Amino acid sequence: MAGDSFEQRTLQRAVVVEGVGLHSGTKVSLRLLPAPANHGLVFARVDLPGRPVIRVASEFVTDTALATTLSVGKAKVATVEHLLAALSGLGIDNLRMEIDGPEVPIMDGSAAPFALRMSEAGIRHQGEPKRFLVIKKTVTVSDGDKHATFSPAKRFRIDCTIDFKHPLISDQQFTLEFSDRSFIREVARARTFGFLRDVDKLRAMGLARGGSLDNAVVVDDFSILNPEGLRFPDEFVRHKLLDALGDVALLGRPVIGALTVYKTGHALNQKLVAKVLADPSNFEVVPARRASVVSHELELDDLAPVLAPSAA
């Protein structure tokens, strides 16, 4: 395992991503800028007076209805989970993310376009050790039959189960033993999804204004409406796992532990994050030189053939 696997990472150069917000329908431009070691991940609302900054951390989560939203005062950035999943998947620790609207662009509904463009820009190792959040005690949150659990483990693993009581989306389960390559090949391309019966209701609530078959899998009572079909036979559960990966990025550091999510959404995922952080005995922050973790080694040649078809 190469030594720089454990170094903090940023981008070699800036990346610009443009698109529309899934729920707001607002056109937005997002600039991902390299940042120095120990800077962390921050959003900056460059369209607002003073360019307010919002740090990627649990304490700034203000809404989890259908997406995860971060806010400071009147400044907010919504639907951050797919971008944060891509950052986690590529092991990016430090970045300034300048955005000129209230919502991260949905792109094709997955994390793949973000991951591809960052990989094309290049990832720079920064010489400073990563600091991992190591789960020390089992922590669980629940809501009826839904539950989410973090438990101690030697590496980062996610086990996700969904059951929407629908012929196409029932009782799917997927486990990811986390590494750069497993994220790219198994999860990054999985798109968000929704039910045709809910579309009118969501739009009446001012949501899903930017949604289309270009950025979401849509199902009716019996079939998938997207002409191209699914990218994976179990794309639905893989996307829910992707969402969970983005949500637990709000722990603020890469994690060593086993995450189990059963029929959860953003709200319960964030309750788990908050509960872990609420008790310092639940975790330990460990410098990379003491951590036994899976490698983040990554080759662009591995990425491009997998991600390019989904870059929107």
N, C-alpha and C positions, 0 to 999 in steps of 0.2 A: 504494500500500500504506500503510495508516494507521500512524501512529507507534506506537500502542499494541499493534500486532501483536507487537512485540518486547519488551513489558513482561511481567514476571512476573505470574502469575495465581493467584487463589484464588477461593473461592466468596463470594457476597454474604451468604449465610446458611447455617445448618446444614441438613444433609440426613440423614434417618433411613431406613435400609434394613433390612428384616427378612426372614428366610427361613431355609432349612436349608442345611447344608453338604452338598455333593455326596457326599463320601466318608464323613464322620463321621455324617451324618444328624442332627447337633445343631442345634437351633433357636438362632439367633443374631441379635443386633441390632448394627448397624453405624451409627455416627454419624460423618458427614463434617463436620468443623468448619473454618471459615476459619482460616488461619494467616498470620502476618506475612511480609513479603518476606524471602527468604534463609533461611527456616525449613526448606524442603524437605518431603518426604513422609515421614510417620512413622505407624506403627501403635502403639496403646497397648492392652494387654490389661487392660481396666478390671475384669475379674472376678478378677484375681490380686492377691495382696498386693503393695503398692508400685506397682501399675499400671505394670509394666515396658514400656518403649518400644523398638520395633524400627524402625530406620531402613530405608527402602526403598533398599537398596544391595546390590551383588553379594556383598560380604563376609559378609552375613547369610543367604545361601542355604544351606540345610542338607539339602534333599531335593528331588529332581526326578522322583520316581516318580509318573507320571500327573498331576502338578500341581507347581507351584513353591511351596515352603514357605520362609518366613523364620523365623529363631529367634535368640533371645538367652537363654542359659541354658536354663531349663525352659519359658520362654515361647515359643510359636510361633503363627504365623498361616499357614494353608495355603490353597492354591488362590487365590493373589493375582492371577493373570495376567489374568483378564477385567476386574477392577476397574482394574488398572494400565493395561491397553489403553485403557479409557475415559478415564482421566486423561491419557494421552498424546494420545489423539484430540482431547480438548478443550483441550490445552495447559495443564493445571493443574500449577503448580510447587510450591505450598505448601498443605499440608493436614495436619491432625491427624485420624487415623482411629481412633476409639475403638470397640473391638470386645469383646463379652462372651463370646466363645467361641474355639475353636481354628481356625476355618475361615471364610473369607469366604462369605456366602450365595451359592448358585449362581444364584438368580433363575430366568430362563428358559433358562439355559445360554449366554447371549450377553453382550455388553457393553452392549446397548441400554438395559436398565432403569437401570443406573448413569448412563449418559450423559444419558438423558432427565431423570432427577430432578435431576441437577446443573445441567442447562441451565435447568430450571424455577426452580431456586433463584437462578440468575443468576451470571455470572462477572465478577469484579471485577479490573480491571487495577490494578497496585500501584505504578506509577511507577518501579520499579527494573528495569534491563535483564535480560532472560533471558541465560543463559550456555549456549552450545551446545557439545556435544562434537563436534568436527569430525574425521572419520576422515582420517588423513594417509597411511596405508600399508595395503595389502591384507593382511588377516588371515584365515586359513582354519583350520577344525577339521574333522575327518572321523572317521567310524566306519564302516568297510566302504564301502558305496556311498552312505552318507549324508554330507552335508557342509553347512557353513554358512560364509558368507564376508561380511565387511565390506570394502568398497573405497571409495576417495575418490569423491565426487560433489558436485554443486553444491546438491543438496537431498536430502531424505530419501525414499528409494524402497525398497520391499520387493518382491522377486520370490519367490514360493513355489510349489513343486512337490511333489505327493504321488503315491504309487502304492501302494495297499494290496492289489494283486492280487485285487481284488473286482469283480464286474460293475458295481457302482454307484459304486465309489470307486477308479478306476484312472486313472493318468496325467492328473491335473488340474493346471492351472497358472493362476496369477493374479498380476497385478502391480498394486501400488498406488502411484501417485504421490501422496505424502502431502499432505493438507490437511484441515482440519476437515470440509469438506463431503464429500470423498471418503471419509473414514473413516465418517462417519455413513451415507452412502448406499450404500456398497459393502461394508462390513465389519462394522459394529457389530452387526447383527442376526443374524449367522451363529452358529449354536448348536454347542455341543460335541456329539460323537457317539460311539457305541460299537456293538459287535457283540453281538447277543443271545447268541451262544455263549460270550461271556466273562463274562456277568453273574453266574452262579453262582460262578465261580472268584473273581471280584473280591470278592463278598460273603463268601466263605469266608476271604478275606484281611483282612476288616474294612474293605473299600473299597466305594464306590458305594452306601452304605446310604441315602443321600438321593436317589438317582437315580430318575427316572421319565420317562415320555413328556412330562411337563410341562416338563422342564428338560434334555432331551437328545434328539437324533435317534438312534433305535435301528434297526439294520438286521439282518435275518437273511441267509440265504445268497442270497436273490434279491430282497428287497423292503424298503421302508421301512415300519416299523410305525406311525409317527405318522400318525393319521388326516388331519391337515392337510397332510401331505407336506412338501416342502422350501420354504424361503423364497427360495432362489436355486437354479438348476439345478446350480451347482457350490458349494453351501453348504459342503461338506466342506473344500475347499482354502481357502475364504475364512475358515473358522474357524481353520484351522492358521496362516494369516497373522495373524489376530487374536492367537492365542497367542504367536506370535513377537514381535509388537509389544509385548505385555505383558511378555514375558521380557526384551527388550532395554531396557525401562524401568529395569532394574536397573543400567544404566550410570550412573544417577543424574542424568542431564541429557538434554534433548532432543538428538537426533542429527542431524548433517548427514553423510550417507553413503549408500551403496547396500548394502542387505542382501539376500543371496541365501540362501534356505534350501531344501534339497533333501532331502525325506523325513526331516526332523529332528523331534525332540520337545523337551521342556523340558530334558532333560539336555544335549543337544548345543548348544542355544541358549545355555544358561548357561556352557558351556565356552567358547563364542565370546566372550561378555561378559567372562569372567575373563581370557581371553588378550589381548583388546584392552587391558584395564586393567593387565595385568602389565608392559607395556612402554610407558613414557611417550612414546616416539617414535612410537607408533601413532596418537596423537591429539593434538589441541590444544583447550584450553577457550577459547572465543572469546566475548567480550561481543557482544550483539546488534547493536550499532552497527557492528561489523565483519563481521557474518555476512550472507551473501546467502542468504535462506531463503524458503520458501513461506509465504504469509500464514496466520495462525491466525484470521483474521476469521470470526466466527460469528454467525448470526442464529437466535434461538429459533424464529422462524416457519419456518425451513428444517428444523428438527429435528422438531418435534412431529408433523407428518403422517407422517414416515418411521418414527419410533421408537415412537409411542404404541401401535400394535397389538401390539408385542412386550413392553411393560412388564408384568411379572408380579408 
